[in-house]
Every structure is written in C-alpha cells, then in structure tokens.
Amino acid sequence: MRQSLFAFVSASAGLLLSSCSGGQGLGEVGQGDGTAAESVRTAHEELIVGGCSANVEPLRSIEIVHPNIVNDARSSNASDGVWSFRRLIENMAHSASATDTDPFLRGIFESFPTQVTVNGAVTEGRNSAVAMDRFTIAGSSPRQFNLANAPFKLIAIASRLDLRSATTAGEGRLIFGLTNASDPTNPIMDTMSLIVEFALPLVAPLDTPAKWAAKWHELDSIDPATAPATFASKLQEITDKFTVRNAFAGRPNGSAVNQIRTNEIKFTTFTFWQLREFNMGSDGLMAPATTKESPNRDFINQSQEMRDFINQNPVLNTTTDTSFMSLKMPTVFENTLFLGVKQNQGVSAEQNAGRWDLSSTETQFNSVAIDNFGFLTCNGCHNENKASGDRRFYQVDPTAAPGTDGTGRLSQFMTVGDPSKGGRRPAELTRRANDMGTLLCQPNGIDALVSKVSWSPANPAPGQATTFSATITNFGNATKPAGIINGVAFKVDGTLVNWSDTNSAALAPGQSITLTANSGPSGIATWNAGSGAHTIEAWVDDVNRFAETNENNNKLTAPLAVGIDLTVSNILSSPRNPSTGTPVTFSATIKNEGTVATPAGTIVGVRFEIDGQLVNWSDTSTASLAPGASRTVTANSGPQGSATWPFASGPNRLSAWVDDVNRLADVNRSNNKRITRLAF
C-alpha cells in the first residue's frame, strides 16, 4: 500500500487534459484569454511504497506539452510526421490512400451541418466548412482533402493509464488545435481542439498496465527542455505501440482508436461551445456517437431520472476523495435514453446553458451530490464545475500562448484543482501521477482476472446445450506457478452451473489463456439454455487456490438473452423545431438483442406515445430480424388513421415501444420501451 505521497505543484493556471467523469478526459475548447499562464514548475511526485520509490514527472510522462516536443518534425502534416493529424488519419483509415481517408474525414466533418440523432438526442447544424475548406481540394465532389494542408496542429500528448480495464492499459491521446487561418504558424490558435484517443493494447512486451506504466515512466528521467531529441525518440517508441496501423488486432481497420472528440465554438454563430464524439463503426468509418459520461441535458436536467440516478449512487455524496469518479453514466437508465450526442455550454454566465440542477432550489451550490454529478459530465468538468476563475471550456487551451515550457495552455483544474472543495477536487495532475505510482510500485504477486466470457453456440436456442469459456489474464508481476489449478466458476443468474478445473499451467505476467467448462455440480460440462434474460458470470480462482494481490477483480459478467429480445436503440422525429400544428413523423431503430430471429411474416410493431398518450404506430415491418440485427421503422398509421402527429407544446416525452401488443415471444419485456424528449 502507499506509504507516502508528496506532491509539489506550483501554478496559478495550469496543466493537462480533462477528466470528464474521471474517465473521459478531453483536451478542450473555449474562451481562452490568449495569455500565458504563470509558469508551472515541473510537478514532482515522489511515491514511496515499502522498498519501492517512483519519481513521476507529470509534464514528461502524463501530459506532454513542451514546445520542443509538440513542435518536433514528427508533428508536421506537410512531411507526414508520425504524430501529425495527417499520419493518424492515414493509419486509422482502411488505407493511407485518399480513397479511404476522404470518406473517413467526411464521416467526421460533414456530420456537423446536418441534424444527427443518436440515442434519441439530436444535434443542430454547425458550420464545419470553416475548418474543412482549409484543406479541401477545390471543386471536389464528394469532398476530397489534402491532408498535407490539414489545419490541425499538435498541442499535447497524454497518457491515461487511469482508464485501464481488463482489456486495455488505458489510453494514449494526441490533442490538436485548429490553427489560425490568417497565420497558421501562430501558437495562439483558433477556438477548436480535436483529440484522438487510442486504447493502449495489451500486447507483449507491454501486456500489463504495469509494464505500460514503466514504459511511460522512462520519459521521467529525460528533460524535454535540455534533451529534446532523446525525449522525442523515446516518446515515439511509446506512441508507435498504439498509433500505427494494425496496432489493435480484431478491431475495424486494425486501429486502436477508441474515439475522436471535437470541442469548439468555431463552427457556429451561436453563443455556445459544443463537444461531440465520434466512434469507428464496423465499416471502418467514423460516425457521431454518444458523449460518454454526459447525459442528454435537454432532457435529463431537472428530471426524475436524474434525481433517481443520484439517489441510487450514494458515492456521489463523497466529500473527502475522488472515489465518485469511477462512476459511469449509462446509455439507458430507467428505460430513458440517458446519454446525449453533444454537450453544449453557453458562453455568457447568465445563460446558464450547462449547469446541472435538480430544481431551482437544488443546485450544485448547495448539494455535493449534484456538484459531483455535474463534474462527471464533459460540460460540467470543462466549465460549470470548475473552480471560480479557472480557464473556461478548455483543459489544454489552443487559444492561449504556450509559454516557454507549454504550460501556458493548461488549466488550473489540472495543476491546482479546486482547493475550496478539498479532497474531492485535487489537481488532476496529482491524481493521475498518484495512480501511475500505484502501477509502478504495485506489490509483487499474482493478479488474475477475467478479460472475456463467451459461450458456444453464440446464439443458443432455448433448451440447447451451451458451453461456457473464459479468458483469464495475469495482471500481476509474478508468475502463477505450474501445478496449481487455474480454476474458473461459471454462474447463471447467481447459481453455479459449471466450472473449469483441469488447467494447471504456469501463467506469466501479461499472459492470457482461455479455459472452457469441463464439469459442474451434476458432473455436466454444459448448461441447458433456459429461455429468458440471464446474467452470466465467470469467476477466476473462485476457491482461492493461489494468493493474489487483488481479490476484487476476479469476476466478469455478461448479459445473455435466450430467445427473442427486442429493444429500441434510437428514436427519431422530423422535422426539427416544428411549430404548432406541424405534422411530425416518428421513427425508431429496433434491435434484436436475443439469440433467436423473429419469424418472417410476423409484424414487428412499434407504438409511439407523446406524454404517455398513443399517437402513432408502425405495423408494416414483417421481415425476420436476426440476432444482433437492427432495423429502423417509421410510423405509418395511428388512432385517427394518420401517420403523423400535429405538434403541440408540452413536456413532449416521446416514447417508442416495440412489440407493444405482444405479437412475439419476447423473453425480456422490461427493455421494450424507451423514452426521450421530442426534438424541438
């Protein structure tokens, strides 16, 4: 355990990338004041754990902003440097050819001018042409790009080991600013940042988070101010592990990218900042996605759902530490489409276009739980829930003068935190250095966890014999010796049904093996799949055959719906912003989350309601819907024979209810209905 931690951070405005919900940091946009922050002395974290001590220099191994590094030739678009926006796009796309990079870029930038609906939340049009046109090939249609002229310049590289999981060591991030159109070489850039966020793959020799931490830690002994060439060379050794083509086998395009995020007020004449997120689809292209950890504020703020979420998560009441930052916002909560597709923040304080409240009298100013909830969201973390006087909107500000060491771009959130809120708002730089230290000084021993649970067949029918398997990984720094059983218990809805107990091979640090059930309480190695919605649990070393440094990460669960399981994944309405009496058309995207296809010829119907009242339905879709498949259906009739609803003002809670009249044998009726707010 950690014995002592000494943090020395000196700054008035300062450092690093944000931590939306402690898990989704963003490197941001906003109203930078264009002046350099007070110089930040290199933060020094000395961690002493028993006989282990680790010196963490966050400006070297956690958030790298020094001009000697971000201005290195490796960041040049013109020369296709390995850290350039150009090279990252070429590596993430299906190939480096314009045939593939052009549609990849269009998936991001051409989504801004159009309305997009994701998880029931709707974007408004924004003028991304102000950036696109700067590297568009004149006269091209569809739009083609000259990446050598891309107006995005590297401003930071960050490690996010604190985001590690059973399948990755966290994230590595490259943050870019939109250059000044009138003077692209000016370090004071325009009001937009773009962040490319990559998973850190668990591949030998960096096959555990601790090994990744040790690799980043190699930077701590090199000063970018006095040895920039050595530092940049070592940093490239690290970034090449996650930015290059085929860095993550099995993902689309082999890319390790998790998401790309934009943060800007450049694309609009409106008075609000906006953040968006883009994920890579199975087609290898980027598309708008939900903004993780950030609910649809248009609908969720001051809602019963927000109140229930806060009440059901008492960790939000913490006042002494950052434990609440591990809380994750769900995509769906209480059948409501919870996450948004963009996050807005008004520029003028009186607009209050981003604060999270439960009511006019229950606000972040009188409730720790509401304040911590807001801090988890991207707009709260970047503005409303920051310390008074901190840099607005950005954590790494492209509009600020970087200063001689780059720290002029960095927010107080990263270097100082909010002292008025004590232990729940430390300097983010200190929090991440602390976390890195726990990996560098982890105790010697075995740490087995389950990184994947699966079953065969993949889509079992009711009554079919099903075999469970689990992939286990040793995240520790000691080898689990041969001769001791690598056991895994498999449970269904909390009941033990099978186990694996025949493998006794050694398991080295970072090594993974897949174990398959070979027996069970009745001597049977399979489970007869019962119709219904189930939770499958795999538990490694459930009977404690060997000692571990962490016994709290041995379980992994996964849902399995045996049979037909229909749900609604998106709700759409058209047109946007209707006036009173305007006919509105509703659509819903439905998905079969189950293991059995719907029978051809049977209607897969959807009921549409406004504020609980039936207004329309769709009842013409009769094609079979396979397991895992989705389909969008549109209202074609209603109680009055009309396929549309005349808009009327009101709360306008819009719901879509698939198979509302029970035509199909759906095994999980609890997820058939989803609710959002009518877009207006």
Buried (B, 14 or more C-beta within 10 A) or exposed (E): EEEEBEBEBEBEBBBBBBBBBBBBBBBBBBBBBEEBBBBBBBBBBBBBBEEBBBBBBBBBBBBBBBBBBBBBEBBBBEEBBBBBBBBBBBBBBBBBEBEBBBBBBBBBBBBBBEBBBBBBBBBBBBBBBBBBBBBBEEEEEEBBBBBEBBBBBBBBBBBBBBBBEBEBBBBBBBBBBBBBEEEBEEBBBBBBBBBBBBBBBBBEEBBBBBBBBBBBBBBBBBBBBEBBEBBBEBBBEBBEBBBBBEBBEEBBBBBBBBBBBBBBBBBBEBEBBBBBBBBBEEEBBBBBBBBBBBBBBBBBBBBEBBBEBBEEBEEBEBEEEBBBBEBEBEEBBEBBBBBBBBBBBBBEEEEEBBBBBBEEEBBBEEBBBBBBBBBBBBBBBBBBBBBEEBBBBBBBBBBBBBBEBBBBBBBBBBBBBBEEBEEBBBBBBBBBBBBBBBBBBBBEBBBBBBBBBBBEEEBBEBEBEBBBBBBBBBBBBBEBEEEBBBBBBBBBEEEBBBBBBEBBBBBEBBBEBBBBBEEBEEEEBBBEBBBBBBEBBBBBBBEEEBEBBBEEBBBBEBEBBBBBBBBBBBBBBBBBEBEEEBEBBBBBBBBBBBBBBBBEEBBBBBBBBBEEEBBBBBBEBBEEBEBEEBBBBBBBEBEEEBBBBEBEEEEBBBBBBBBBEEBBBBBBEEBBBBBBBBBB
